[in-house]
């Protein structure tokens, strides 16, 4: 059974709904996870999604900032909207759905960016980010013969050397500092999560999902980072058939600075 799941930091779902429509019309993932929706729940464009065939909608939003949403062609059961670091800022949503004879729990995350200064003593945003990742240790890749787990989203950390355009130049830049990358990878491994984007891609091969708005010509300079991730429990990894990073979407009209990532599976 072919199954596809997409994740995308859309940077305002209402502003960029035409781009979302393009993605859904051209690629038709079974499930789409959005981050940074910047939209309170009662103003989410649910009607537009339903018109496109995505009738099942789970939302955890707020006015103007953050927010995550998961939409699907199949029924979704909301499991949890977890609060991290004792802050109500709409950064997590988990749902459950049936696929390939399994109950799949899907976590949709928007990890804090962390500000500009990589020092938790003087930058509360960076301290918040480190604390958030520490609390993510509680999110485990639970699975058995009839269940599986997936975790996706804008996790705002590029963990590996070739997840950034220059490892040396970004070692002191938030998203690639050693304290972030080491804690991030330790958290992923402790939770039993498989990094699906690197499953069949060598660590020395560059992978990017984000290009700064500040770049004069993002495509020519290609100073990207892999900030968006797709993880799964170990029992889903053998069923992965491919990962597609839609880099061209960074050049769409009025784009997000992130691009969609689509994971495809062949589920028994």
C-alpha positions in Angstrom: 0.0 0.0 0.0 1.7 3.3 -1.1 1.5 6.0 1.6 3.0 9.4 1.5 3.5 12.1 4.2 4.7 15.7 3.7 6.0 18.2 6.2 6.4 21.9 5.5 7.1 25.1 7.5 4.7 27.3 5.6 5.4 30.6 7.4 1.7 31.7 7.5 -0.9 29.2 6.1 -3.4 31.9 5.2 -0.8 34.0 3.3 0.6 31.0 1.4 -2.5 29.0 0.9 -2.1 29.1 -2.9 1.3 27.4 -2.4 -0.3 24.7 -0.2 -2.9 24.2 -2.9 -0.2 23.8 -5.5 1.6 21.2 -3.4 -1.6 19.2 -2.7 -2.7 19.3 -6.3 0.7 18.3 -7.8 1.9 15.8 -5.2 -1.3 14.7 -3.3 0.3 13.4 -0.1 -1.9 11.3 2.1 -1.0 13.5 5.1 0.4 17.0 5.3 2.0 18.5 8.4 2.4 22.2 8.5 4.4 24.3 10.9 4.5 28.1 11.7 0.8 28.4 10.6 0.5 31.7 12.5 -3.2 31.2 12.7 -5.7 30.8 15.6 -7.8 27.7 15.3 -11.0 29.5 14.4 -9.4 31.2 11.5 -7.6 28.2 10.0 -8.6 27.8 6.3 -10.3 24.4 6.8 -12.8 24.9 4.0 -10.0 25.3 1.5 -8.4 22.0 2.6 -11.7 20.2 2.5 -12.3 21.4 -1.0 -9.0 19.8 -2.0 -10.0 16.5 -0.4 -8.3 16.9 2.9 -11.4 16.5 5.1 -9.6 15.5 8.3 -8.0 18.4 10.1 -6.2 18.7 13.4 -5.0 22.1 14.5 -2.9 23.6 17.4 -2.6 27.3 16.6 -2.4 30.8 18.0 -2.6 34.3 16.7 0.4 35.6 14.8 3.1 33.2 15.9 4.0 29.5 15.8 1.3 26.9 15.3 1.1 23.4 13.8 -1.6 21.7 11.8 -2.0 18.2 10.3 -4.5 17.5 7.5 -5.3 14.2 5.9 -7.4 12.3 3.4 -8.1 9.7 6.1 -9.6 10.0 9.6 -7.3 11.5 12.3 -7.6 11.0 16.0 -6.0 13.8 18.0 -3.8 12.3 20.7 -2.1 15.3 22.4 -1.2 18.9 22.1 1.8 18.9 24.4 3.0 21.9 26.4 6.8 22.3 26.5 8.8 24.4 28.9 5.6 25.5 30.7 4.8 27.8 27.8 1.6 27.8 25.8 3.0 28.4 22.3 1.4 25.8 20.0 4.5 23.9 19.0 3.4 20.3 19.1 0.5 18.2 17.9 0.2 14.4 17.8 -2.5 12.4 15.9 -3.2 8.8 15.2 -4.4 7.2 12.0 -4.6 3.8 10.3 -2.2 2.9 7.5 -1.0 -0.4 6.2 -2.7 -2.4 9.0 -1.0 -0.3 11.7 -2.0 2.4 14.1 0.5 5.2 13.4 1.1 7.9 15.9 2.3 11.1 14.2 4.1 13.9 16.0 4.2 17.3 14.3 6.8 19.7 15.8 7.9 23.3 15.5 11.0 23.6 17.7 12.0 27.2 18.8 14.5 28.9 16.5 16.6 30.1 19.5 17.4 33.6 18.5 20.8 34.8 17.4 23.2 34.5 20.3 24.1 30.8 21.2 24.5 31.5 24.9 21.7 30.4 27.2 23.0 32.7 30.0 22.3 35.9 28.0 19.8 34.7 25.4 16.5 33.4 26.9 15.4 32.2 23.4 18.4 29.9 23.2 17.8 28.7 26.7 14.2 27.9 25.7 15.3 26.0 22.7 17.8 23.8 24.7 15.1 23.1 27.3 12.6 22.2 24.6 14.9 19.7 23.0 15.6 18.2 26.5 11.9 17.7 27.0 11.6 16.0 23.6 13.4 13.1 25.2 10.0 12.1 26.6 8.7 11.6 23.0 9.6 8.0 22.2 9.3 6.0 18.9 6.7 3.6 20.4 5.9 0.6 18.1 5.0 -3.0 18.1 3.5 -5.4 15.5 0.4 -3.3 15.1 1.6 0.2 15.8 4.3 2.6 14.6 5.5 6.2 15.2 6.5 9.1 13.0 8.0 12.5 14.0 8.2 15.3 11.6 8.6 19.1 11.5 10.7 22.1 11.5 13.1 21.1 14.3 15.4 24.1 13.7 18.6 22.2 14.1 20.9 20.9 11.4 22.7 18.1 13.2 25.3 16.8 10.8 28.3 18.4 9.2 26.8 18.3 5.7 23.4 19.5 6.8 24.8 23.0 6.4 26.6 24.8 3.6 29.7 25.3 5.8 30.3 23.3 8.9 33.3 25.4 10.0 31.5 28.8 9.4 28.3 27.8 11.2 29.7 26.1 14.3 28.9 29.3 16.3 25.7 30.0 14.5 22.4 29.0 16.2 21.0 25.8 14.6 24.4 24.1 14.2 26.3 24.8 17.4 27.7 21.7 19.1 25.5 22.0 22.2 22.5 21.9 19.9 23.6 19.2 17.5 24.9 16.9 20.2 21.8 17.1 22.4 19.6 16.8 19.4 21.2 13.6 18.2 21.4 12.2 21.7 17.6 12.9 22.1 16.8 11.2 18.7 18.8 8.1 19.5 17.5 7.8 23.1 14.0 7.9 21.7 14.7 5.2 19.2 14.0 7.4 16.2 15.4 6.7 12.8 16.5 9.7 10.7 14.7 8.7 7.4 16.2 11.6 5.4 19.7 10.1 6.0 18.6 6.5 5.8 19.7 6.0 2.2 21.8 9.2 1.8 25.5 9.2 2.9 26.4 11.6 5.7 28.9 13.4 3.3 26.1 14.3 0.9 24.7 17.8 1.4 21.0 18.0 2.2 19.1 21.3 2.7 15.5 22.2 3.4 15.9 25.9 4.2 17.4 28.9 2.5 17.4 32.3 4.2 15.3 35.2 3.0 18.4 37.3 3.4 20.2 35.6 0.5 20.3 37.8 -2.6 20.0 34.7 -4.8 19.3 31.7 -2.7 19.7 29.2 -5.6 23.1 30.5 -6.8 24.6 30.9 -3.3 23.0 27.7 -2.1 23.7 28.5 1.5 21.2 26.1 2.9 20.6 24.1 6.1 18.6 20.9 6.8 16.2 22.2 9.5 13.2 20.0 8.6 13.2 16.4 9.5 11.3 13.1 9.1 11.9 10.4 11.7 10.2 7.0 12.3 10.1 4.1 14.6 12.4 1.3 13.5 9.6 -0.9 12.1 8.7 1.7 9.5 12.2 2.3 8.2 12.4 -0.8 6.0 9.2 0.3 4.3 10.5 3.7 3.2 10.6 3.9 -0.6 11.9 7.5 -0.9 12.4 11.0 0.4 11.7 14.0 -1.9 12.9 17.5 -1.0 11.0 19.9 -3.2 13.8 22.5 -3.5 12.1 24.2 -6.4 9.3 25.4 -4.0 11.8 27.9 -2.6 11.5 29.7 -6.0 7.7 29.7 -6.0 5.9 33.0 -5.9 6.0 34.5 -2.3 7.7 31.4 -0.9 8.4 30.2 2.6 12.0 30.0 3.4 11.5 26.3 4.0 10.5 23.7 1.4 8.3 20.7 1.6 9.7 17.3 2.3 7.8 14.2 1.2 8.4 10.7 2.6 6.9 7.7 0.8 6.3 4.3 2.1 5.2 0.9 0.9 3.1 -0.4 3.8 2.2 -4.0 4.0 
